Amino acid sequence: MSPPLPSDAQLDALREVANIGCGHGANALARLVGGRVDLSVPLVRLTSAQDGPALLGGDGPAVVVRLGMTGELRGALVLLLPARDGDALESALVRGQPAAPEERESALAEAANIIASACLSAIGRLTGWRLLPTVPRLERGPVRPALAGVLGEVESGPGPVVVLGADFTATAPTALGGRMLLVLERGSAQALLSRLGL
């Protein structure tokens, strides 16, 4: 039997968690690129490995960096950028200097680690939990198979996975955009809500 769907109050609480976590992640990104980063209204989606990729990503090529998490939450953090925006972020991280592809990828993976750490630390302060990201994994190619892989890894037991996130847009000095996602196993989302008194 599938777990019950979240109530409106629970969905509002999850949106606030997304807003806090992604907000701190965006601030970390702004410090890395030396500019302003704006966030969209946070999203909450209940989905599956089968349906989620079409719901959460486009059709084009992308750079996807995924990180697991340790602590009381089980799931993954995902930094998703269209291929052109991924190149722009890599260039910003190496300060526009010539760099080998492996150096650019290393800089992007480290940036994703910093962003994920900021996101999880903020959620940790909210909940009193110690949450840390695992080693980042970077993938290039069509976005939907990459997202299907993330969702498939997180999906466990009956009921959908819960995805929190927000779109981000950076302006001067580097224009780029993408999406931050926090993909939670359903049981972890329920534990999070219980921790928040819901």
VOTOR-571380 format. One record per residue (C-alpha): residue number from 0; residue in one letter; x negated, z, y. Coordinates in nm, 4 decimals. Layout:
residues N
NUM | A | X | Z | Y
...
***
This chain:
residues 198
0 | M | 0.0000 | 0.0000 | 0.0000
1 | S | -0.1378 | -0.0987 | 0.3405
2 | P | -0.1871 | 0.1716 | 0.6046
3 | P | 0.0720 | 0.1771 | 0.8848
4 | L | 0.0021 | -0.0265 | 1.1951
5 | P | -0.1251 | 0.1635 | 1.5012
6 | S | 0.1327 | 0.2882 | 1.7503
7 | D | 0.1326 | 0.1773 | 2.1145
8 | A | -0.0421 | 0.5024 | 2.2113
9 | Q | -0.3091 | 0.4437 | 1.9487
10 | L | -0.3622 | 0.0847 | 2.0629
11 | D | -0.4023 | 0.2080 | 2.4214
12 | A | -0.6617 | 0.4613 | 2.3034
13 | L | -0.8525 | 0.1911 | 2.1155
14 | R | -0.8509 | -0.0297 | 2.4262
15 | E | -0.9981 | 0.2586 | 2.6240
16 | V | -1.2697 | 0.3031 | 2.3607
17 | A | -1.3427 | -0.0712 | 2.3880
18 | N | -1.3510 | -0.0462 | 2.7667
19 | I | -1.5942 | 0.2475 | 2.7606
20 | G | -1.8219 | 0.1093 | 2.4908
21 | C | -1.8326 | -0.2488 | 2.6169
22 | G | -1.8625 | -0.1253 | 2.9751
23 | H | -2.1817 | 0.0615 | 2.8938
24 | G | -2.3041 | -0.2372 | 2.6939
25 | A | -2.2407 | -0.4622 | 2.9940
26 | N | -2.4309 | -0.2228 | 3.2202
27 | A | -2.7255 | -0.2380 | 2.9802
28 | L | -2.7106 | -0.6191 | 2.9852
29 | A | -2.6998 | -0.6178 | 3.3666
30 | R | -3.0181 | -0.4116 | 3.3769
31 | L | -3.1870 | -0.6506 | 3.1345
32 | V | -3.1059 | -0.9665 | 3.3320
33 | G | -3.1250 | -0.8086 | 3.6759
34 | G | -2.7778 | -0.9145 | 3.7860
35 | R | -2.4110 | -0.8294 | 3.7762
36 | V | -2.2066 | -0.8429 | 3.4556
37 | D | -1.8260 | -0.8386 | 3.4679
38 | L | -1.5953 | -0.7533 | 3.1769
39 | S | -1.2542 | -0.8876 | 3.0847
40 | V | -0.9604 | -0.6676 | 2.9925
41 | P | -1.0569 | -0.5117 | 2.6564
42 | L | -0.9017 | -0.6526 | 2.3407
43 | V | -0.7823 | -0.4878 | 2.0206
44 | R | -0.7061 | -0.7069 | 1.7191
45 | L | -0.6040 | -0.6247 | 1.3643
46 | T | -0.7204 | -0.9103 | 1.1469
47 | S | -0.8928 | -1.0171 | 0.8250
48 | A | -1.1978 | -1.2134 | 0.7184
49 | Q | -0.9657 | -1.5073 | 0.6540
50 | D | -0.7761 | -1.5092 | 0.9849
51 | G | -1.0173 | -1.3388 | 1.2229
52 | P | -1.2720 | -1.6159 | 1.2875
53 | A | -1.0099 | -1.8494 | 1.4382
54 | L | -0.8645 | -1.5600 | 1.6394
55 | L | -1.1947 | -1.4294 | 1.7770
56 | G | -1.4207 | -1.7312 | 1.8151
57 | G | -1.4185 | -2.0921 | 1.9238
58 | D | -1.5240 | -2.4037 | 1.7367
59 | G | -1.8613 | -2.4756 | 1.8922
60 | P | -2.2152 | -2.3697 | 1.8051
61 | A | -2.3112 | -2.0165 | 1.8959
62 | V | -2.5713 | -1.7461 | 1.8765
63 | V | -2.4389 | -1.4424 | 1.6903
64 | V | -2.6303 | -1.1158 | 1.6695
65 | R | -2.4819 | -0.8573 | 1.4363
66 | L | -2.5808 | -0.4949 | 1.3916
67 | G | -2.4436 | -0.2413 | 1.1477
68 | M | -2.3927 | 0.1197 | 1.2465
69 | T | -2.4868 | 0.4572 | 1.1094
70 | G | -2.2894 | 0.7761 | 1.1600
71 | E | -1.9215 | 0.8528 | 1.1253
72 | L | -1.8075 | 0.4946 | 1.1914
73 | R | -1.8403 | 0.2091 | 0.9434
74 | G | -1.8473 | -0.1447 | 1.0711
75 | A | -2.0540 | -0.3805 | 1.2821
76 | L | -2.1333 | -0.4628 | 1.6411
77 | V | -2.1465 | -0.8291 | 1.7338
78 | L | -2.2916 | -1.0045 | 2.0379
79 | L | -2.1502 | -1.3568 | 2.0446
80 | L | -2.2696 | -1.6241 | 2.2881
81 | P | -2.2053 | -1.9982 | 2.3016
82 | A | -2.5308 | -2.1792 | 2.2238
83 | R | -2.5978 | -2.2726 | 2.5878
84 | D | -2.5373 | -1.9167 | 2.7057
85 | G | -2.7609 | -1.7822 | 2.4298
86 | D | -3.0406 | -2.0089 | 2.5541
87 | A | -2.9793 | -1.8898 | 2.9119
88 | L | -2.9994 | -1.5251 | 2.8057
89 | E | -3.3199 | -1.5838 | 2.6093
90 | S | -3.4745 | -1.7525 | 2.9136
91 | A | -3.3728 | -1.4617 | 3.1359
92 | L | -3.5195 | -1.2108 | 2.8913
93 | V | -3.8590 | -1.3863 | 2.8866
94 | R | -3.8369 | -1.4207 | 3.2672
95 | G | -3.8332 | -1.7993 | 3.2487
96 | Q | -4.1844 | -1.8104 | 3.1040
97 | P | -4.2822 | -2.0452 | 2.8192
98 | A | -4.2310 | -1.8664 | 2.4871
99 | A | -4.2332 | -1.9599 | 2.1216
100 | P | -3.8934 | -1.9696 | 1.9481
101 | E | -3.9720 | -1.6533 | 1.7511
102 | E | -4.0581 | -1.4702 | 2.0741
103 | R | -3.7287 | -1.5759 | 2.2309
104 | E | -3.5345 | -1.4667 | 1.9243
105 | S | -3.7180 | -1.1350 | 1.9160
106 | A | -3.6310 | -1.0755 | 2.2820
107 | L | -3.2648 | -1.1549 | 2.2173
108 | A | -3.2494 | -0.9297 | 1.9106
109 | E | -3.4066 | -0.6432 | 2.1060
110 | A | -3.1589 | -0.6989 | 2.3912
111 | A | -2.8716 | -0.6843 | 2.1424
112 | N | -3.0137 | -0.3586 | 2.0073
113 | I | -3.0262 | -0.2093 | 2.3585
114 | I | -2.6701 | -0.3243 | 2.4337
115 | A | -2.5394 | -0.1913 | 2.1002
116 | S | -2.7176 | 0.1412 | 2.1508
117 | A | -2.5580 | 0.1795 | 2.4938
118 | C | -2.2149 | 0.0971 | 2.3509
119 | L | -2.2429 | 0.3380 | 2.0579
120 | S | -2.3936 | 0.6150 | 2.2707
121 | A | -2.0956 | 0.5957 | 2.5053
122 | I | -1.8506 | 0.6141 | 2.2147
123 | G | -2.0594 | 0.8968 | 2.0704
124 | R | -2.0277 | 1.0961 | 2.3918
125 | L | -1.6523 | 1.0410 | 2.3850
126 | T | -1.6172 | 1.1578 | 2.0242
127 | G | -1.9065 | 1.3989 | 1.9798
128 | W | -2.0419 | 1.1783 | 1.7004
129 | R | -2.3992 | 1.0547 | 1.6618
130 | L | -2.3750 | 0.6775 | 1.6276
131 | L | -2.6723 | 0.4410 | 1.6027
132 | P | -2.7087 | 0.0672 | 1.5409
133 | T | -2.9035 | -0.0763 | 1.2487
134 | V | -3.1609 | -0.3563 | 1.2697
135 | P | -3.0120 | -0.6657 | 1.4385
136 | R | -2.9630 | -0.9922 | 1.2511
137 | L | -2.9514 | -1.3161 | 1.4482
138 | E | -2.7712 | -1.6283 | 1.3359
139 | R | -2.7311 | -1.9687 | 1.4980
140 | G | -2.4680 | -2.2262 | 1.4104
141 | P | -2.0905 | -2.2642 | 1.4019
142 | V | -1.9273 | -1.9435 | 1.5218
143 | R | -1.6442 | -1.9171 | 1.2706
144 | P | -1.8553 | -1.8918 | 0.9521
145 | A | -2.0727 | -1.6294 | 1.1210
146 | L | -1.7684 | -1.4226 | 1.2173
147 | A | -1.6206 | -1.4663 | 0.8693
148 | G | -1.9416 | -1.3184 | 0.7296
149 | V | -1.9225 | -1.0154 | 0.9583
150 | L | -1.5552 | -0.9532 | 0.8886
151 | G | -1.6054 | -0.9991 | 0.5158
152 | E | -1.8838 | -0.7396 | 0.5129
153 | V | -1.6694 | -0.4864 | 0.6988
154 | E | -1.3394 | -0.5514 | 0.5212
155 | S | -1.2780 | -0.2847 | 0.2587
156 | G | -0.9607 | -0.1734 | 0.0877
157 | P | -0.6032 | -0.2521 | 0.1896
158 | G | -0.5090 | -0.3340 | 0.5460
159 | P | -0.6845 | -0.5347 | 0.8150
160 | V | -1.0080 | -0.4607 | 0.9936
161 | V | -0.9796 | -0.3425 | 1.3535
162 | V | -1.1707 | -0.5359 | 1.6182
163 | L | -1.2367 | -0.3940 | 1.9650
164 | G | -1.4136 | -0.5957 | 2.2294
165 | A | -1.4333 | -0.7691 | 2.5632
166 | D | -1.5614 | -1.0901 | 2.7152
167 | F | -1.8472 | -1.0616 | 2.9618
168 | T | -1.9682 | -1.2859 | 3.2412
169 | A | -2.3027 | -1.2557 | 3.4161
170 | T | -2.3591 | -1.4153 | 3.7560
171 | A | -2.6737 | -1.4427 | 3.9694
172 | P | -2.9570 | -1.4671 | 3.8938
173 | T | -2.8510 | -1.5911 | 3.5475
174 | A | -2.5068 | -1.7377 | 3.4814
175 | L | -2.3909 | -1.6811 | 3.1244
176 | G | -2.0988 | -1.5481 | 2.9267
177 | G | -2.0109 | -1.4222 | 2.5829
178 | R | -1.8219 | -1.1602 | 2.3886
179 | M | -1.9019 | -0.8109 | 2.2605
180 | L | -1.7148 | -0.7012 | 1.9486
181 | L | -1.6944 | -0.3728 | 1.7613
182 | V | -1.5588 | -0.4461 | 1.4121
183 | L | -1.4360 | -0.1341 | 1.2346
184 | E | -1.3338 | -0.0760 | 0.8771
185 | R | -0.9700 | 0.0330 | 0.8841
186 | G | -1.0512 | 0.3834 | 0.7614
187 | S | -1.3064 | 0.4247 | 1.0398
188 | A | -1.0525 | 0.3184 | 1.3013
189 | Q | -0.8145 | 0.5823 | 1.1667
190 | A | -1.0919 | 0.8443 | 1.1747
191 | L | -1.1682 | 0.7461 | 1.5344
192 | L | -0.8042 | 0.7873 | 1.6327
193 | S | -0.7874 | 1.1254 | 1.4594
194 | R | -1.0996 | 1.2331 | 1.6471
195 | L | -0.9225 | 1.1388 | 1.9718
196 | G | -0.6199 | 1.3492 | 1.8747
197 | L | -0.4017 | 1.0552 | 1.7749
***
